[in-house]
Amino acid sequence: MKIYLKCINVALLFAVSFFMMSGFAAEREEKVIYHISDSANAAAGLRNARNHLEQSPKAKIVFVTHGAGIDFLLLGASDKNGNPYDVLVQELAARKVEFRVCNNTLIGRKIDKSHVLSEASIVPSGVAEVARLQIHEGYAYLKP
């Protein structure tokens, strides 16, 4: 009988722990990195982020760019059909989406910081920013 009661107590403890953890998981903030290393993927990434916010309006989304991926965040940039990127970037920035540009890329490509859209911030290293967000801030990683 004592073993039976211990089993019930252990089962109850697991059940309570499971439900408590489930509640905490439901309350966790949804945080996502959209990693862009080639601007050919930028339009798809911007559409994905818009769709993502339609399903999860409170999601915290950060675009981190480096290499050729920064190009869509430069003044006057447009997609292969001639549509300017700045309109989508402004729309998403108004919904609290953040855009980060790699300073190492700017230096390496000799691009002045003044050519970066005002909605974007500059970080020292794009790849280091991706790692930092994942490791230290618990962001999920997406590569459109």
KOLDO-339371 format. One record per residue (C-alpha): z, y, x. Coordinates in steps of 0.05 Angstrom, whole numbers, padded with zeros to 5 digits. Layout:
! KOLDO-339371
+--------+--------+--------+
|     zz |     yy |     xx |
+--------+--------+--------+
|      Z |      Y |      X |
...
+--------+--------+--------+
***
This chain:
! KOLDO-339371
+--------+--------+--------+
|     zz |     yy |     xx |
+--------+--------+--------+
|  00000 |  00000 |  00000 |
|  00017 |  00048 |  00057 |
| -00050 |  00036 |  00090 |
| -00085 |  00048 |  00023 |
| -00048 |  00115 |  00015 |
| -00066 |  00135 |  00087 |
| -00139 |  00119 |  00073 |
| -00137 |  00162 |  00010 |
| -00104 |  00219 |  00049 |
| -00156 |  00215 |  00104 |
| -00212 |  00213 |  00053 |
| -00183 |  00274 |  00017 |
| -00176 |  00311 |  00083 |
| -00249 |  00297 |  00099 |
| -00271 |  00318 |  00029 |
| -00231 |  00383 |  00032 |
| -00258 |  00398 |  00102 |
| -00329 |  00384 |  00080 |
| -00324 |  00431 |  00020 |
| -00291 |  00485 |  00062 |
| -00344 |  00480 |  00116 |
| -00399 |  00480 |  00063 |
| -00371 |  00545 |  00035 |
| -00368 |  00576 |  00104 |
| -00440 |  00555 |  00119 |
| -00464 |  00586 |  00054 |
| -00431 |  00652 |  00074 |
| -00461 |  00654 |  00144 |
| -00512 |  00708 |  00157 |
| -00584 |  00685 |  00165 |
| -00609 |  00712 |  00231 |
| -00678 |  00698 |  00258 |
| -00719 |  00716 |  00320 |
| -00794 |  00722 |  00311 |
| -00819 |  00713 |  00383 |
| -00887 |  00745 |  00396 |
| -00918 |  00734 |  00465 |
| -00990 |  00744 |  00441 |
| -01010 |  00798 |  00392 |
| -01063 |  00752 |  00363 |
| -01003 |  00721 |  00326 |
| -00973 |  00788 |  00305 |
| -01007 |  00794 |  00237 |
| -00984 |  00724 |  00218 |
| -00914 |  00739 |  00243 |
| -00910 |  00803 |  00203 |
| -00934 |  00767 |  00140 |
| -00884 |  00711 |  00153 |
| -00827 |  00762 |  00159 |
| -00848 |  00795 |  00094 |
| -00849 |  00727 |  00058 |
| -00783 |  00709 |  00092 |
| -00750 |  00771 |  00063 |
| -00778 |  00756 | -00006 |
| -00739 |  00690 | -00005 |
| -00679 |  00714 |  00036 |
| -00672 |  00789 |  00025 |
| -00609 |  00793 |  00067 |
| -00639 |  00757 |  00127 |
| -00632 |  00794 |  00193 |
| -00699 |  00790 |  00228 |
| -00714 |  00813 |  00299 |
| -00783 |  00812 |  00330 |
| -00779 |  00804 |  00405 |
| -00843 |  00817 |  00443 |
| -00867 |  00811 |  00515 |
| -00932 |  00803 |  00552 |
| -00993 |  00811 |  00508 |
| -00945 |  00806 |  00448 |
| -00925 |  00879 |  00455 |
| -00995 |  00905 |  00438 |
| -00984 |  00908 |  00363 |
| -00925 |  00955 |  00375 |
| -00966 |  01006 |  00413 |
| -00991 |  01070 |  00381 |
| -01059 |  01062 |  00348 |
| -01059 |  00985 |  00350 |
| -01098 |  00949 |  00296 |
| -01113 |  00876 |  00279 |
| -01181 |  00842 |  00288 |
| -01203 |  00871 |  00220 |
| -01185 |  00942 |  00240 |
| -01121 |  00946 |  00198 |
| -01068 |  00987 |  00233 |
| -01004 |  00949 |  00250 |
| -00959 |  01010 |  00243 |
| -00961 |  01007 |  00167 |
| -00932 |  00936 |  00165 |
| -00883 |  00952 |  00220 |
| -00858 |  01013 |  00183 |
| -00852 |  00973 |  00118 |
| -00811 |  00919 |  00152 |
| -00769 |  00969 |  00191 |
| -00751 |  01002 |  00125 |
| -00724 |  00933 |  00105 |
| -00681 |  00932 |  00167 |
| -00726 |  00887 |  00209 |
| -00719 |  00904 |  00283 |
| -00773 |  00906 |  00336 |
| -00759 |  00899 |  00410 |
| -00808 |  00909 |  00467 |
| -00800 |  00882 |  00538 |
| -00792 |  00937 |  00590 |
| -00815 |  00889 |  00645 |
| -00881 |  00884 |  00609 |
| -00887 |  00959 |  00602 |
| -00874 |  00968 |  00676 |
| -00920 |  00910 |  00697 |
| -00977 |  00936 |  00654 |
| -00963 |  01009 |  00671 |
| -00954 |  01029 |  00598 |
| -00913 |  01091 |  00586 |
| -00854 |  01083 |  00537 |
| -00882 |  01140 |  00496 |
| -00939 |  01093 |  00474 |
| -00890 |  01047 |  00437 |
| -00881 |  01057 |  00362 |
| -00818 |  01094 |  00345 |
| -00794 |  01035 |  00301 |
| -00788 |  00992 |  00364 |
| -00734 |  00993 |  00416 |
| -00743 |  00975 |  00489 |
| -00702 |  00919 |  00520 |
| -00700 |  00903 |  00595 |
| -00731 |  00834 |  00587 |
| -00763 |  00802 |  00526 |
| -00749 |  00730 |  00546 |
| -00677 |  00747 |  00566 |
| -00669 |  00781 |  00498 |
| -00693 |  00718 |  00462 |
| -00643 |  00676 |  00501 |
| -00586 |  00725 |  00490 |
| -00598 |  00728 |  00415 |
| -00599 |  00653 |  00410 |
| -00540 |  00637 |  00454 |
| -00493 |  00695 |  00442 |
| -00511 |  00717 |  00371 |
| -00532 |  00652 |  00338 |
| -00603 |  00670 |  00319 |
| -00653 |  00617 |  00299 |
| -00719 |  00618 |  00336 |
| -00787 |  00622 |  00303 |
| -00854 |  00626 |  00339 |
| -00910 |  00646 |  00291 |
+--------+--------+--------+
***
